[in-house]
Amino acid sequence: MNLDLDQTAKILGKTSDEVLYIVQDKRLPAKIKMDADMKYKDDGTVSFVETEEKNVVWEFDLTDVLKLKEELDKDLDGTLKQILEG
């Protein structure tokens, strides 16, 4: 199941910018949907369509998101234990 950026941020308890930083840090794989402003022709060339709205759509796999959430939760538990016991 694929999730969008907002859904992923809610599951992880992060902002959209924080999720994109995690993607940049290569801790969470993401896919970028192809922009609608570019069309591929049958002859292999590309044509551009003028659109006012330029939105990049990020997609995340639910399994990857849940795996990262588990890692973040474990790390938080370990950090809290060290602080409380230290």
C-alpha positions as CSV (number, residue, x, y, z in Angstrom):
1,M,0.0,0.0,0.0
2,N,1.3,3.4,-0.9
3,L,1.1,6.5,1.3
4,D,1.4,10.1,0.5
5,L,3.7,12.6,2.3
6,D,1.0,13.8,4.7
7,Q,-0.1,10.3,5.7
8,T,3.6,9.3,6.2
9,A,4.2,12.3,8.4
10,K,1.2,11.5,10.6
11,I,2.2,7.9,11.1
12,L,5.8,8.9,12.0
13,G,4.7,11.9,14.1
14,K,6.9,14.2,12.1
15,T,6.4,17.2,9.9
16,S,6.5,16.9,6.1
17,D,9.9,18.6,6.0
18,E,11.2,16.1,8.6
19,V,10.0,13.2,6.5
20,L,11.8,14.6,3.4
21,Y,15.0,15.1,5.5
22,I,14.7,11.4,6.5
23,V,14.4,10.5,2.8
24,Q,17.4,12.7,2.0
25,D,19.3,10.9,4.8
26,K,18.4,7.6,3.0
27,R,16.6,6.1,6.0
28,L,13.3,5.9,4.2
29,P,12.9,5.0,0.5
30,A,10.5,7.2,-1.5
31,K,9.1,7.3,-5.0
32,I,8.3,10.5,-6.9
33,K,5.3,10.4,-9.2
34,M,6.0,11.7,-12.6
35,D,4.9,15.3,-13.1
36,A,1.9,15.9,-15.3
37,D,3.7,18.7,-17.0
38,M,5.7,16.3,-19.1
39,K,4.3,13.9,-21.7
40,Y,6.2,11.2,-23.5
41,K,5.4,10.7,-27.2
42,D,5.4,7.4,-29.1
43,D,8.5,8.5,-31.0
44,G,10.5,8.8,-27.8
45,T,10.5,12.6,-27.6
46,V,9.1,14.6,-24.7
47,S,6.7,17.6,-24.8
48,F,6.0,20.0,-22.0
49,V,2.6,21.2,-20.9
50,E,2.3,24.5,-19.2
51,T,0.6,24.2,-15.8
52,E,0.3,26.8,-13.1
53,E,0.6,24.3,-10.3
54,K,3.8,22.4,-9.9
55,N,3.4,19.8,-7.2
56,V,5.7,16.9,-6.6
57,V,3.9,13.9,-5.3
58,W,5.9,11.6,-3.0
59,E,4.9,8.0,-2.4
60,F,6.0,5.8,0.5
61,D,5.5,2.1,1.0
62,L,3.5,1.4,4.2
63,T,5.9,-1.5,5.1
64,D,8.9,0.8,4.9
65,V,7.1,3.5,7.0
66,L,6.1,1.1,9.7
67,K,9.6,-0.4,9.8
68,L,11.1,3.1,10.3
69,K,8.5,4.0,12.9
70,E,9.5,0.9,14.9
71,E,13.2,1.9,14.6
72,L,12.5,5.4,15.7
73,D,10.4,4.2,18.7
74,K,13.2,1.8,19.8
75,D,15.8,4.6,19.5
76,L,13.7,6.9,21.5
77,D,13.2,4.3,24.2
78,G,16.9,3.6,24.4
79,T,17.7,7.4,24.5
80,L,15.2,8.0,27.3
81,K,16.6,5.1,29.3
82,Q,20.1,6.5,29.0
83,I,18.9,9.9,30.1
84,L,16.8,8.6,33.0
85,E,19.5,6.1,34.2
86,G,22.4,8.5,33.6
